[in-house]
Amino acid sequence: MARANSNVRKSGRRHPLATVALVAIGLLVTGGAYAGFTQTSATADVDLQSPETIAAGQKLFAANCATCHGMNAEGVVGDSPADTSGPSLIGVGAASVNFQVGTGRMPLAFQGPQGMKREPQFNEQQTLELAAYVASLAPGPGLPDSQYLQGDGDVANGGTLFRINCAMCHNVAAAGGALTQGKFAPPLTGVAPTHVYEAMVTGPQNMPVFNDANISPQDKADIISYLKFIEEQPAVGGLTLGSIGPVAEGLFIWVIGLGIIVAFTVWITAKSN
Amino acid sequence: MAEEATGNALAPQGHGTGEVSAGTAVVSSDAVQNPGFPPHHHRVTDLDEKKAKRAERVTFTLFYLSVAGSLGAVLAYMFFPIETGELMQIRLHTMFVGIGMTLALLAIGIGAVHWGKSLMHDQEITEDRHPVASDEPTRQTSAEIFETADKESGFSRRTLVRNSLFGALIAFPLPGITLLRSLAPQDQDPVELLKHTMWKKGVRLARDTGGAGVGGAIKATDVTIGSVFHVVPENLGDAVDVLNEKAKAIVLLMRLDPQDLKEPEEKKSWSYNGIVAYSKVCTHVGCPVALNEQHTHHLLCPCHQSQFDVSDQAKVVFGPAKRPLPQLPITVDEEGYLIAQSDFQEPVGPSFWERVK
């Protein structure tokens, strides 16, 4: 990198590494400032009820979300599916916004079978401001209480509930699975407990809703504990091959296993030279 | 070389009598001529003493490697004990013992094949098949033995004894066939059992808590739009055979926007405010259909990808299933709990012979 830069800048009087140094200093300053900024304004300090937060959220919303969801989050009805039309967000609650924006699914990267997880476009502060604005429009599911997100619940109960309610789509090892027409249930490894909780409450995209009458907050905490448990537990059976079951295992044994057998057969029957 | 001479000339080398009768087989006069063996090529190990030595070294090295593998497996057993019960320790134990044993057996096999291919005598030879029949005197003797035995035992003469023995042998397997009756439920008509479930008028819908467990009854107000509940009859615990009854009675409860529901006039009363209940047993081969997509309203069966449209009477929209999922007619009681109006109106699950009778 340094050499390539120095070649380009050969004619100048500056030291060949000056550009690199400048970029490095710039990055450090920006990164440091950013880190300081996020540290001071992180998480629980944002008051979702305060008019300032809601006003800030409204500005962000108008700039980033209103094209599809409408200026007042009332939704846009398109003439054709190709239109940038989004559903109404009135009553979806802070939990839904925090999940969709916090996991990077919204703003949508591109039209497709389903919104994809990616690097979030907004920082935590901005996400919460957006959540505060949408929550101010109509009552909806709020952000989960941190006591349910610690992962210290009843793992066995969480496992039972997970197998009854979640495993058919998300796979018993939470490795995710295919749905219809390009849609899929994502793997649940590496997902923040708060996003898992919010997904259960709000039912994002094609996931059904699991409200508190169906799975109580404590049961949700148990499910989160179970997910944490299976994520931290080493795979004692050796290679998991993605834990996605017969497809990966079948592919492995048909290609590698049979390949070895065929290779041996060819070697045994070939004439020695 | 003499060896090559035998290779090219394929003179019949019969055993004993030489000429073998063709029997009833059609012997074609223009049969394909035996082309004989292809010319023999010498291997490098036949021509080069050094290469032969090298092959020898490879072979015994492999056998020594096998010994090392065996000893390694024994050592791995000692150095990675499973007594601690620690899962990672067990993983290492299995892995290293397995690698040792694999090496032990695989090296013997590879060594033996390498030995055979590179060092052992490699001249092709022909050996004719032995005639299947024994020679005449032997056959004569065996026939005589049979005759003598028949005469001495009276097998042909004492017909009553013989026939009663045949009867006993025929009767012997009967108990085994009778035992198969136990595969069907006792004192009950299997067809009736398949046609009915535990659901009947007034039975409350309760949460499935896994195994034989029954959670609390479900109120209509608990079921918000987009919700899905996995449901069993509240009185499931009263059943004699809980798991069998559960397997038939499992239901998926979903609430849609009532505007999205397409219901024929006669089934309008089967749902309640957009809450619908469908059998969870796939009509194809009976897997639990539970992959529910909230917005497309599709239910996907994970076994063979049958898809049912919940908004349109669970009709099949894709896959091998031929019939919609049976709907459970539901309503609410005075306390607001969801209850069944009746049993399913048709047998749940895959087809069986007497299904439509």
Boltz contact constraints between the chains, C-beta under 6 A:
constraints:
  - contact:
      token1: [A, 160]
      token2: [B, 210]
      max_distance: 6.0
  - contact:
      token1: [A, 164]
      token2: [B, 208]
      max_distance: 6.0
  - contact:
      token1: [A, 164]
      token2: [B, 210]
      max_distance: 6.0
  - contact:
      token1: [A, 164]
      token2: [B, 230]
      max_distance: 6.0
  - contact:
      token1: [A, 168]
      token2: [B, 290]
      max_distance: 6.0
  - contact:
      token1: [A, 168]
      token2: [B, 291]
      max_distance: 6.0
  - contact:
      token1: [A, 169]
      token2: [B, 291]
      max_distance: 6.0
  - contact:
      token1: [A, 180]
      token2: [B, 298]
      max_distance: 6.0
  - contact:
      token1: [A, 180]
      token2: [B, 300]
      max_distance: 6.0
  - contact:
      token1: [A, 180]
      token2: [B, 307]
      max_distance: 6.0
  - contact:
      token1: [A, 203]
      token2: [B, 226]
      max_distance: 6.0
  - contact:
      token1: [A, 203]
      token2: [B, 294]
      max_distance: 6.0
  - contact:
      token1: [A, 206]
      token2: [B, 293]
      max_distance: 6.0
  - contact:
      token1: [A, 206]
      token2: [B, 294]
      max_distance: 6.0
  - contact:
      token1: [A, 206]
      token2: [B, 295]
      max_distance: 6.0
  - contact:
      token1: [A, 208]
      token2: [B, 226]
      max_distance: 6.0
  - contact:
      token1: [A, 208]
      token2: [B, 228]
      max_distance: 6.0
  - contact:
      token1: [A, 208]
      token2: [B, 292]
      max_distance: 6.0
  - contact:
      token1: [A, 208]
      token2: [B, 294]
      max_distance: 6.0
  - contact:
      token1: [A, 209]
      token2: [B, 224]
      max_distance: 6.0
  - contact:
      token1: [A, 209]
      token2: [B, 226]
      max_distance: 6.0
  - contact:
      token1: [A, 209]
      token2: [B, 227]
      max_distance: 6.0
  - contact:
      token1: [A, 211]
      token2: [B, 224]
      max_distance: 6.0
  - contact:
      token1: [A, 211]
      token2: [B, 227]
      max_distance: 6.0
  - contact:
      token1: [A, 213]
      token2: [B, 222]
      max_distance: 6.0
  - contact:
      token1: [A, 214]
      token2: [B, 229]
      max_distance: 6.0
  - contact:
      token1: [A, 234]
      token2: [B, 88]
      max_distance: 6.0
  - contact:
      token1: [A, 236]
      token2: [B, 87]
      max_distance: 6.0
  - contact:
      token1: [A, 236]
      token2: [B, 91]
      max_distance: 6.0
  - contact:
      token1: [A, 268]
      token2: [B, 113]
      max_distance: 6.0
  - contact:
      token1: [A, 272]
      token2: [B, 43]
      max_distance: 6.0
  - contact:
      token1: [A, 272]
      token2: [B, 117]
      max_distance: 6.0
  - contact:
      token1: [A, 272]
      token2: [B, 118]
      max_distance: 6.0
  - contact:
      token1: [A, 273]
      token2: [B, 44]
      max_distance: 6.0
